[in-house]
Amino acid sequence: MAEVETDLDYHESNFMGGNAAQQPAPQTTYLLAGLQKASSLFKTSPSDGRKRVLIVVADGPLDDKDKYQTVMAELAGMQVQIFGVTMRPFTAQSPSDLTADSDMQGIVSTPKAGHFASVEIDSLRGSLDGICDPHAQQG
């Protein structure tokens, strides 16, 4: 979990406008390369009965969602459960946040409610902790 926290801190500092003077926050979210990398890793990992889980975290609408069909079929064929988390800066959801939620729900495993969460950036760590808790919504 420490690695995830480090990544979240980096994301918050570098991509959520934390250093906007040096690097403005990007306006696009591309997942295809990451999904392909995950598929490659799952293909080469031992299938010794362990569950295969992929957690996708995005901060905006998925700009390349029309290109996922092949890799999503690969992941499904390997029985990878996909959890998705969309993060937003505020409690109120903007139209862009709602689009991001809809996009993410399009790639998560079923039941969608148990594999998807939309959270404020400040509460993301708590949501990720719940993924490993069998009694939590995403557990």
Secondary structure, DSSP 8 states (H G I E B T S, - for coil): -HHHHHHHHHHHHHHSSTTTTTS---S----HHHHHHHHHHHHHS--SS--EEEEEEESS--TTGGG-HHHHHHHHHTTEEEEEEEEESSSS--HHHHHHHHHHHTTS-SSHHHHEEEEEGGGHHHHHHHHT-TTSTT-
